[in-house]
Amino acid sequence: MAAFDIGKIDDIIHGRLRLGIMAYLAEAEVADFNELKQVLEATQGNLSVQLRKLEEAGYVTIEKSFLDRKPLTRARITAVGIKAFRRYLDAMTTLVRPTPKR
């Protein structure tokens, strides 16, 4: 089982909520905080913590602004994040791909 290498799984992405954020942003590229909170059924505190971890890894950027005097927080996937997510998907595909029986 030479292809079996669990060490290739990115622990930063692998958490359930962080994986959800990355999967959503890989498609949408950018999403506001409340959109992510609703789609991922996350609490505000947990989503904030997980976004910060992804930001610290360079996988997302967080943009803060105001819209009609209300704070607006948006998460955007970075080029580094896209590459990391693709590597993660490749590693998971290799890990779960059925191998021929001998």
C-alpha positions in Angstrom: 0.0 0.0 0.0 2.6 2.5 -1.2 -0.1 5.1 -2.0 -1.4 5.1 1.6 0.1 8.1 3.3 -2.1 9.6 6.0 0.6 12.2 6.6 -0.5 14.0 3.4 -3.8 15.0 5.0 -3.7 18.7 5.8 -4.7 18.9 9.5 -5.6 22.6 9.1 -8.2 21.8 6.5 -9.3 18.4 7.9 -11.5 19.8 10.7 -15.2 19.5 9.8 -16.0 23.2 9.9 -12.7 24.3 8.3 -13.3 21.7 5.5 -16.8 23.2 5.0 -15.4 26.7 4.8 -12.7 25.7 2.3 -15.2 23.7 0.2 -17.7 26.6 0.1 -15.0 29.2 -0.7 -13.4 27.0 -3.3 -16.7 27.3 -5.2 -17.8 30.8 -4.2 -14.3 32.4 -3.8 -15.7 34.9 -1.3 -18.5 34.8 1.3 -19.7 37.1 4.1 -19.6 35.8 7.6 -23.3 35.5 8.1 -23.6 33.5 4.8 -20.9 31.0 6.0 -22.6 30.9 9.5 -25.9 30.0 7.9 -24.7 27.5 5.3 -22.4 25.7 7.7 -24.8 25.9 10.6 -22.0 27.2 12.8 -22.0 29.4 15.9 -20.5 32.8 15.6 -17.7 32.0 18.0 -16.8 28.7 16.4 -16.8 30.1 12.9 -14.6 33.1 14.0 -12.1 30.7 15.5 -12.0 28.4 12.5 -11.7 31.3 10.1 -8.8 32.7 12.1 -7.0 29.4 11.9 -7.4 29.3 8.1 -6.3 32.9 7.9 -3.2 32.2 10.0 -2.3 29.4 7.6 -2.7 31.8 4.6 -5.6 29.9 3.2 -8.1 32.7 3.5 -8.1 36.4 3.9 -10.6 38.2 6.1 -11.9 41.6 4.9 -13.6 43.9 7.4 -15.7 46.9 6.2 -19.0 48.5 6.9 -22.3 48.4 4.9 -25.0 50.8 5.9 -23.1 51.5 9.1 -23.1 47.8 10.0 -19.9 45.7 10.2 -19.3 43.4 7.3 -16.8 40.6 7.5 -16.0 38.6 4.3 -13.7 35.6 3.9 -11.9 35.1 0.6 -9.9 32.0 -0.4 -6.3 32.7 -1.4 -4.2 31.2 -4.2 -2.4 29.3 -1.4 -5.7 28.1 0.0 -6.8 26.9 -3.4 -3.6 24.9 -3.9 -3.8 23.5 -0.3 -7.4 22.5 -0.9 -6.6 20.7 -4.1 -3.7 18.9 -2.4 -6.1 17.9 0.4 -8.7 16.5 -2.1 -6.0 14.6 -4.0 -4.7 13.1 -0.7 -8.2 12.1 0.4 -8.9 10.6 -3.0 -5.7 8.6 -2.8 -6.5 7.5 0.7 -10.1 6.3 0.0 -9.6 5.0 -3.5 -10.3 1.2 -3.7 -7.2 -0.8 -4.4 -7.3 -4.1 -6.3 -7.4 -7.2 -4.2 -4.7 -9.7 -4.6 
